Amino acid sequence: MAKLKSKAWIWGHPANSLVNCSKIPEGNKTGPVEGMKQLNAENIFWIHFGSGPENRKESAEAMEAACQKFGYRLTPGRNVDLVLNEHKTYSHQTVAAYDDFFNEEWPENNYTVHPVPAVLEERRRLNEAGMELWCVYYESLINRDISEYLDAFDGFTFWFWSQRSPEEYESMLKRFVEKTPNKRRMLGVYLYDFGNKRPADPDLVERELERAKELILDGTIEGFILHTNAVADLGYEGYDRAVEWMAKHGDDEI
């Protein structure tokens, strides 16, 4: 049987790249591969953010050696050729993700300039090469009709920008599942409360991890994503609780 850690991903950012984002201070030294190992996960979505120019060759070689699966953010209409060429060299690079695709504040990277046929074409090319196309789905989208895009992606990752009470969490999670019928799904687990600009409540982090395990076991989702290595080293109890929980449960059979 598979182990839970094989279903665990890191939403990876360069070390120290989130300084001043939602009041995060300096001091983070943990990169994505190190964070993945620290959190007892096996997979990475690499999202380059800040910290100077991106060295994709260096990051890809590190992830190819350490990960079961990894992938990069895909900028619609811009870098699918690059991703496909990289896949020829790095066999563990099996996924790509649209981030902030439904965020109208990112005009170069969203649905207003990248209609369904264009998404389907990029997905077709990725699928033919043995890769998958995923899309970020925030709780803020829950009242928006994105049904025309459901068949354009292999799966959706669901994220809560602000930590919610257990009741609110379950209500929104139920609606997300209802709005993504017959789709593959993963849950995002924030280890810092970005929406409220404060450290995450460790008890809520643990509860989300417990729910992720339950939902994997019942087939509702196929994995979960820990966000992020870039809040390690800062003394945050939410991150430390995730490390402890994954150390205890990462080898659980599922």
C-alpha atoms as a printed R data frame, in Angstrom:
    type eleno elety resid chain resno       x      y       z
1   ATOM     1    CA   MET     A     1   0.000  0.000   0.000
2   ATOM     2    CA   ALA     A     2   0.996  3.612  -0.542
3   ATOM     3    CA   LYS     A     3   2.063  5.796   2.354
4   ATOM     4    CA   LEU     A     4   0.489  9.103   3.243
5   ATOM     5    CA   LYS     A     5   3.693 11.023   2.509
6   ATOM     6    CA   SER     A     6   3.441  9.952  -1.133
7   ATOM     7    CA   LYS     A     7   0.281 12.092  -1.313
8   ATOM     8    CA   ALA     A     8   1.915 15.082   0.383
9   ATOM     9    CA   TRP     A     9   3.275 18.033  -1.601
10  ATOM    10    CA   ILE     A    10   5.124 21.239  -0.776
11  ATOM    11    CA   TRP     A    11   4.112 24.546  -2.350
12  ATOM    12    CA   GLY     A    12   7.741 25.529  -2.637
13  ATOM    13    CA   HIS     A    13   9.198 29.034  -2.658
14  ATOM    14    CA   PRO     A    14  12.854 30.100  -2.531
15  ATOM    15    CA   ALA     A    15  14.161 30.591   1.000
16  ATOM    16    CA   ASN     A    16  13.516 34.036   2.509
17  ATOM    17    CA   SER     A    17  11.286 35.004  -0.422
18  ATOM    18    CA   LEU     A    18   8.183 35.985   1.566
19  ATOM    19    CA   VAL     A    19   9.758 38.734   3.672
20  ATOM    20    CA   ASN     A    20   7.176 41.490   4.365
21  ATOM    21    CA   CYS     A    21   4.389 39.402   2.818
22  ATOM    22    CA   SER     A    22   1.588 39.434   5.405
23  ATOM    23    CA   LYS     A    23   4.128 40.616   8.034
24  ATOM    24    CA   ILE     A    24   6.534 37.676   7.595
25  ATOM    25    CA   PRO     A    25  10.013 38.641   8.874
26  ATOM    26    CA   GLU     A    26  13.442 37.681   7.620
27  ATOM    27    CA   GLY     A    27  15.139 34.552   8.867
28  ATOM    28    CA   ASN     A    28  13.847 31.753   6.650
29  ATOM    29    CA   LYS     A    29  16.711 29.617   5.346
30  ATOM    30    CA   THR     A    30  14.869 26.457   4.287
31  ATOM    31    CA   GLY     A    31  14.535 25.814   0.556
32  ATOM    32    CA   PRO     A    32  11.808 23.678  -1.050
33  ATOM    33    CA   VAL     A    33  13.691 20.356  -1.157
34  ATOM    34    CA   GLU     A    34  14.893 20.748   2.417
35  ATOM    35    CA   GLY     A    35  11.386 21.777   3.471
36  ATOM    36    CA   MET     A    36   9.883 18.766   1.712
37  ATOM    37    CA   LYS     A    37  12.184 16.459   3.650
38  ATOM    38    CA   GLN     A    38  11.573 18.340   6.887
39  ATOM    39    CA   LEU     A    39   7.829 17.929   6.434
40  ATOM    40    CA   ASN     A    40   8.164 14.274   5.414
41  ATOM    41    CA   ALA     A    41   6.531 14.854   2.022
42  ATOM    42    CA   GLU     A    42   7.616 13.485  -1.355
43  ATOM    43    CA   ASN     A    43   6.438 16.002  -3.961
44  ATOM    44    CA   ILE     A    44   6.871 19.681  -4.833
45  ATOM    45    CA   PHE     A    45   5.043 22.359  -6.763
46  ATOM    46    CA   TRP     A    46   7.869 24.868  -7.342
47  ATOM    47    CA   ILE     A    47   6.592 28.450  -7.468
48  ATOM    48    CA   HIS     A    48   9.438 30.891  -7.958
49  ATOM    49    CA   PHE     A    49   8.752 34.056  -5.997
50  ATOM    50    CA   GLY     A    50  11.164 36.906  -5.253
51  ATOM    51    CA   SER     A    51  14.791 36.256  -4.283
52  ATOM    52    CA   GLY     A    52  16.259 37.215  -7.639
53  ATOM    53    CA   PRO     A    53  16.355 35.337 -10.961
54  ATOM    54    CA   GLU     A    54  15.221 31.737 -11.173
55  ATOM    55    CA   ASN     A    55  17.772 28.982 -11.826
56  ATOM    56    CA   ARG     A    56  15.447 26.311 -13.172
57  ATOM    57    CA   LYS     A    57  18.226 23.874 -14.040
58  ATOM    58    CA   GLU     A    58  19.538 23.914 -10.487
59  ATOM    59    CA   SER     A    59  16.083 23.555  -8.929
60  ATOM    60    CA   ALA     A    60  15.015 20.845 -11.398
61  ATOM    61    CA   GLU     A    61  18.118 18.753 -10.758
62  ATOM    62    CA   ALA     A    62  17.580 18.989  -7.004
63  ATOM    63    CA   MET     A    63  13.909 18.016  -7.278
64  ATOM    64    CA   GLU     A    64  14.553 15.227  -9.789
65  ATOM    65    CA   ALA     A    65  16.920 13.628  -7.289
66  ATOM    66    CA   ALA     A    66  14.679 14.085  -4.243
67  ATOM    67    CA   CYS     A    67  11.036 14.048  -5.349
68  ATOM    68    CA   GLN     A    68   8.595 11.403  -6.403
69  ATOM    69    CA   LYS     A    69   6.875 14.092  -8.495
70  ATOM    70    CA   PHE     A    70   7.403 17.803  -9.065
71  ATOM    71    CA   GLY     A    71   6.264 20.608 -11.279
72  ATOM    72    CA   TYR     A    72   6.376 24.351 -11.919
73  ATOM    73    CA   ARG     A    73   3.889 27.159 -12.177
74  ATOM    74    CA   LEU     A    74   2.707 27.424 -15.763
75  ATOM    75    CA   THR     A    75   2.109 30.930 -17.091
76  ATOM    76    CA   PRO     A    76  -0.752 30.578 -19.586
77  ATOM    77    CA   GLY     A    77   0.344 31.077 -23.143
78  ATOM    78    CA   ARG     A    78   3.977 31.726 -22.226
79  ATOM    79    CA   ASN     A    79   6.068 28.820 -21.006
80  ATOM    80    CA   VAL     A    80   4.407 25.543 -21.945
81  ATOM    81    CA   ASP     A    81   7.197 24.828 -24.473
82  ATOM    82    CA   LEU     A    82   9.802 25.282 -21.756
83  ATOM    83    CA   VAL     A    83   7.946 22.933 -19.405
84  ATOM    84    CA   LEU     A    84   7.541 20.277 -22.085
85  ATOM    85    CA   ASN     A    85  11.224 20.443 -23.008
86  ATOM    86    CA   GLU     A    86  12.233 20.114 -19.362
87  ATOM    87    CA   HIS     A    87  10.034 17.047 -18.997
88  ATOM    88    CA   LYS     A    88  12.192 15.289 -21.602
89  ATOM    89    CA   THR     A    89  15.151 15.586 -19.218
90  ATOM    90    CA   TYR     A    90  13.430 15.311 -15.843
91  ATOM    91    CA   SER     A    91  11.102 12.327 -15.708
92  ATOM    92    CA   HIS     A    92   9.776 13.249 -12.252
93  ATOM    93    CA   GLN     A    93   8.539 16.587 -13.579
94  ATOM    94    CA   THR     A    94   5.007 15.385 -14.205
95  ATOM    95    CA   VAL     A    95   2.740 18.314 -13.290
96  ATOM    96    CA   ALA     A    96   2.194 21.988 -14.045
97  ATOM    97    CA   ALA     A    97  -0.079 24.445 -12.250
98  ATOM    98    CA   TYR     A    98  -1.952 27.620 -13.076
99  ATOM    99    CA   ASP     A    99  -1.691 29.901 -10.029
100 ATOM   100    CA   ASP     A   100  -4.048 32.874  -9.537
101 ATOM   101    CA   PHE     A   101  -5.731 31.975 -12.808
102 ATOM   102    CA   PHE     A   102  -9.064 33.425 -11.634
103 ATOM   103    CA   ASN     A   103  -7.465 36.510 -10.073
104 ATOM   104    CA   GLU     A   104  -8.205 39.501 -12.282
105 ATOM   105    CA   GLU     A   105  -5.369 41.479 -10.659
106 ATOM   106    CA   TRP     A   106  -2.900 39.333 -12.659
107 ATOM   107    CA   PRO     A   107  -3.872 40.203 -16.256
108 ATOM   108    CA   GLU     A   108  -0.975 38.293 -17.846
109 ATOM   109    CA   ASN     A   109  -1.927 35.117 -16.033
110 ATOM   110    CA   ASN     A   110  -5.691 34.772 -15.864
111 ATOM   111    CA   TYR     A   111  -8.864 33.592 -17.511
112 ATOM   112    CA   THR     A   112  -9.758 36.987 -19.013
113 ATOM   113    CA   VAL     A   113  -6.970 36.641 -21.568
114 ATOM   114    CA   HIS     A   114  -6.749 32.854 -21.700
115 ATOM   115    CA   PRO     A   115 -10.118 31.319 -22.681
116 ATOM   116    CA   VAL     A   116 -11.164 27.696 -22.388
117 ATOM   117    CA   PRO     A   117  -9.918 26.588 -25.849
118 ATOM   118    CA   ALA     A   118  -6.435 27.906 -25.047
119 ATOM   119    CA   VAL     A   119  -6.372 26.047 -21.724
120 ATOM   120    CA   LEU     A   120  -7.575 22.861 -23.382
121 ATOM   121    CA   GLU     A   121  -4.803 23.099 -25.950
122 ATOM   122    CA   GLU     A   122  -2.117 23.483 -23.286
123 ATOM   123    CA   ARG     A   123  -3.610 20.628 -21.315
124 ATOM   124    CA   ARG     A   124  -3.692 18.450 -24.447
125 ATOM   125    CA   ARG     A   125  -0.026 19.042 -25.109
126 ATOM   126    CA   LEU     A   126   0.903 18.325 -21.500
127 ATOM   127    CA   ASN     A   127  -1.238 15.194 -21.332
128 ATOM   128    CA   GLU     A   128   0.235 13.835 -24.544
129 ATOM   129    CA   ALA     A   129   3.673 14.180 -22.956
130 ATOM   130    CA   GLY     A   130   2.518 12.367 -19.816
131 ATOM   131    CA   MET     A   131   2.020 15.495 -17.697
132 ATOM   132    CA   GLU     A   132  -0.964 16.942 -15.820
133 ATOM   133    CA   LEU     A   133  -2.412 20.456 -15.608
134 ATOM   134    CA   TRP     A   134  -3.764 21.623 -12.245
135 ATOM   135    CA   CYS     A   135  -5.382 24.900 -11.212
136 ATOM   136    CA   VAL     A   136  -5.496 26.792  -7.917
137 ATOM   137    CA   TYR     A   137  -9.032 27.304  -6.571
138 ATOM   138    CA   TYR     A   138  -9.354 29.740  -3.637
139 ATOM   139    CA   GLU     A   139 -12.298 29.785  -1.225
140 ATOM   140    CA   SER     A   140 -13.003 33.304  -2.534
141 ATOM   141    CA   LEU     A   141 -14.140 31.649  -5.791
142 ATOM   142    CA   ILE     A   142 -16.794 29.587  -4.095
143 ATOM   143    CA   ASN     A   143 -19.647 31.849  -5.242
144 ATOM   144    CA   ARG     A   144 -18.285 32.265  -8.763
145 ATOM   145    CA   ASP     A   145 -19.423 30.090 -11.645
146 ATOM   146    CA   ILE     A   146 -16.329 28.584 -13.253
147 ATOM   147    CA   SER     A   147 -18.123 25.533 -14.603
148 ATOM   148    CA   GLU     A   148 -16.999 26.227 -18.177
149 ATOM   149    CA   TYR     A   149 -13.409 25.627 -17.028
150 ATOM   150    CA   LEU     A   150 -14.036 22.391 -15.116
151 ATOM   151    CA   ASP     A   151 -13.104 20.144 -18.020
152 ATOM   152    CA   ALA     A   152 -10.082 22.260 -18.934
153 ATOM   153    CA   PHE     A   153  -7.952 20.995 -16.056
154 ATOM   154    CA   ASP     A   154  -6.908 17.598 -14.759
155 ATOM   155    CA   GLY     A   155  -7.576 18.736 -11.209
156 ATOM   156    CA   PHE     A   156  -8.024 21.596  -8.744
157 ATOM   157    CA   THR     A   157  -6.189 22.511  -5.555
158 ATOM   158    CA   PHE     A   158  -8.402 24.143  -2.908
159 ATOM   159    CA   TRP     A   159  -7.009 26.871  -0.641
160 ATOM   160    CA   PHE     A   160  -8.192 28.929   2.342
161 ATOM   161    CA   TRP     A   161  -6.314 32.250   2.293
162 ATOM   162    CA   SER     A   162  -7.540 32.929   5.833
163 ATOM   163    CA   GLN     A   163  -7.913 30.282   8.510
164 ATOM   164    CA   ARG     A   164 -11.550 29.423   9.139
165 ATOM   165    CA   SER     A   165 -13.479 27.932  12.025
166 ATOM   166    CA   PRO     A   166 -14.074 24.188  11.664
167 ATOM   167    CA   GLU     A   167 -17.708 24.889  10.759
168 ATOM   168    CA   GLU     A   168 -16.827 27.410   8.038
169 ATOM   169    CA   TYR     A   169 -14.084 25.140   6.747
170 ATOM   170    CA   GLU     A   170 -16.426 22.175   6.378
171 ATOM   171    CA   SER     A   171 -19.128 24.267   4.735
172 ATOM   172    CA   MET     A   172 -16.768 25.663   2.094
173 ATOM   173    CA   LEU     A   173 -15.082 22.311   1.569
174 ATOM   174    CA   LYS     A   174 -18.462 20.694   0.914
175 ATOM   175    CA   ARG     A   175 -19.320 23.378  -1.642
176 ATOM   176    CA   PHE     A   176 -15.948 22.983  -3.351
177 ATOM   177    CA   VAL     A   177 -16.541 19.255  -3.755
178 ATOM   178    CA   GLU     A   178 -20.053 19.909  -5.089
179 ATOM   179    CA   LYS     A   179 -18.731 22.471  -7.593
180 ATOM   180    CA   THR     A   180 -16.005 20.140  -8.909
181 ATOM   181    CA   PRO     A   181 -17.938 16.947  -9.721
182 ATOM   182    CA   ASN     A   182 -15.877 14.041 -11.023
183 ATOM   183    CA   LYS     A   183 -12.676 16.095 -10.808
184 ATOM   184    CA   ARG     A   184  -9.387 15.218  -9.181
185 ATOM   185    CA   ARG     A   185  -8.724 17.358  -6.121
186 ATOM   186    CA   MET     A   186  -6.027 18.282  -3.634
187 ATOM   187    CA   LEU     A   187  -6.294 20.391  -0.481
188 ATOM   188    CA   GLY     A   188  -3.952 23.247   0.300
189 ATOM   189    CA   VAL     A   189  -2.862 23.534   3.932
190 ATOM   190    CA   TYR     A   190  -1.456 26.928   4.881
191 ATOM   191    CA   LEU     A   191   1.124 26.875   7.656
192 ATOM   192    CA   TYR     A   192   0.795 30.647   8.074
193 ATOM   193    CA   ASP     A   193  -2.448 32.655   8.134
194 ATOM   194    CA   PHE     A   194  -1.755 34.985   5.200
195 ATOM   195    CA   GLY     A   195  -5.237 36.458   5.068
196 ATOM   196    CA   ASN     A   196  -5.124 37.608   8.685
197 ATOM   197    CA   LYS     A   197  -1.379 38.372   8.561
198 ATOM   198    CA   ARG     A   198  -0.533 36.275  11.584
199 ATOM   199    CA   PRO     A   199   0.896 32.889  12.541
200 ATOM   200    CA   ALA     A   200  -1.452 29.994  11.860
201 ATOM   201    CA   ASP     A   201  -3.338 28.417  14.747
202 ATOM   202    CA   PRO     A   202  -1.510 25.076  15.149
203 ATOM   203    CA   ASP     A   203  -4.673 23.287  16.262
204 ATOM   204    CA   LEU     A   204  -6.430 24.311  13.049
205 ATOM   205    CA   VAL     A   205  -3.389 23.235  11.012
206 ATOM   206    CA   GLU     A   206  -3.520 19.815  12.648
207 ATOM   207    CA   ARG     A   207  -7.259 19.573  12.063
208 ATOM   208    CA   GLU     A   208  -6.797 20.326   8.358
209 ATOM   209    CA   LEU     A   209  -4.149 17.632   8.111
210 ATOM   210    CA   GLU     A   210  -6.434 15.134   9.836
211 ATOM   211    CA   ARG     A   211  -9.241 16.015   7.441
212 ATOM   212    CA   ALA     A   212  -6.915 15.683   4.457
213 ATOM   213    CA   LYS     A   213  -6.019 12.161   5.544
214 ATOM   214    CA   GLU     A   214  -9.696 11.257   6.001
215 ATOM   215    CA   LEU     A   215 -10.605 12.666   2.594
216 ATOM   216    CA   ILE     A   216  -7.794 10.765   0.904
217 ATOM   217    CA   LEU     A   217  -8.996  7.562   2.508
218 ATOM   218    CA   ASP     A   218 -12.583  8.084   1.329
219 ATOM   219    CA   GLY     A   219 -11.508  9.109  -2.164
220 ATOM   220    CA   THR     A   220 -12.701 12.725  -2.066
221 ATOM   221    CA   ILE     A   221  -9.190 14.083  -2.652
222 ATOM   222    CA   GLU     A   222  -5.962 12.502  -3.819
223 ATOM   223    CA   GLY     A   223  -3.429 14.606  -1.944
224 ATOM   224    CA   PHE     A   224  -2.621 17.734   0.029
225 ATOM   225    CA   ILE     A   225  -0.142 20.592  -0.313
226 ATOM   226    CA   LEU     A   226   1.765 22.183   2.565
227 ATOM   227    CA   HIS     A   227   2.371 25.914   2.192
228 ATOM   228    CA   THR     A   228   5.228 26.553   2.611
229 ATOM   229    CA   ASN     A   229   8.907 25.896   3.315
230 ATOM   230    CA   ALA     A   230   9.309 29.696   3.235
231 ATOM   231    CA   VAL     A   231   7.777 30.009   6.726
232 ATOM   232    CA   ALA     A   232  10.184 27.523   8.304
233 ATOM   233    CA   ASP     A   233  12.883 28.702  10.749
234 ATOM   234    CA   LEU     A   234  10.672 31.488  12.099
235 ATOM   235    CA   GLY     A   235   9.381 29.820  15.253
236 ATOM   236    CA   TYR     A   236   5.815 29.469  13.991
237 ATOM   237    CA   GLU     A   237   3.861 26.829  15.878
238 ATOM   238    CA   GLY     A   238   1.720 26.033  12.826
239 ATOM   239    CA   TYR     A   239   4.742 24.974  10.810
240 ATOM   240    CA   ASP     A   240   6.222 23.046  13.727
241 ATOM   241    CA   ARG     A   241   2.915 21.236  14.317
242 ATOM   242    CA   ALA     A   242   2.844 20.165  10.677
243 ATOM   243    CA   VAL     A   243   6.398 18.819  11.007
244 ATOM   244    CA   GLU     A   244   5.374 16.852  14.095
245 ATOM   245    CA   TRP     A   245   2.167 15.535  12.522
246 ATOM   246    CA   MET     A   246   3.878 14.443   9.322
247 ATOM   247    CA   ALA     A   247   6.666 12.762  11.302
248 ATOM   248    CA   LYS     A   248   3.976 10.765  13.081
249 ATOM   249    CA   HIS     A   249   1.662 10.031  10.149
250 ATOM   250    CA   GLY     A   250   3.695 10.339   6.957
251 ATOM   251    CA   ASP     A   251   4.393  6.597   6.904
252 ATOM   252    CA   ASP     A   252   0.753  5.662   7.583
253 ATOM   253    CA   GLU     A   253  -0.562  3.286   4.943
254 ATOM   254    CA   ILE     A   254  -3.483  4.565   2.930
